[in-house]
């Protein structure tokens, strides 16, 4: 699914308009614990999160995410926007909560990219 399609499904607002929104997204992952993201995600996904600090972009880069969507209308810090632009990771904000966003994207055909991690 193309990122510009995902933005429509989530009623998203683009925070990094200079970046390419025609990229392919293969799956989705929602989390606020970046350790979970690193341990249980798959590449080429979109990350849904309520965290807005620069560490989110660094984690997305390490886990090979293609974009980040901030839930509940959250706005990232200025440093987060700058880092995302430098690393070519589009940022979007949506007024919807995590549960609603995950449901909408899954219903639209975007698979979950959350891997099982044994304790």
HELIX and SHEET records of a PDB file:
HELIX    1   1 UNK A    3  UNK A    9  1                                   7    
HELIX    2   2 UNK A   34  UNK A   40  1                                   7    
HELIX    3   3 UNK A   54  UNK A   62  1                                   9    
HELIX    4   4 UNK A   78  UNK A   87  1                                  10    
HELIX    5   5 UNK A   98  UNK A  107  1                                  10    
SHEET    1   A 6 UNK A  12  UNK A  14  0                                        
SHEET    2   A 6 UNK A  90  UNK A  94 -1                                        
SHEET    3   A 6 UNK A  67  UNK A  70  1                                        
SHEET    4   A 6 UNK A  45  UNK A  49  1                                        
SHEET    5   A 6 UNK A  27  UNK A  30  1                                        
SHEET    6   A 6 UNK A 111  UNK A 112  1                                        
END                                                                             
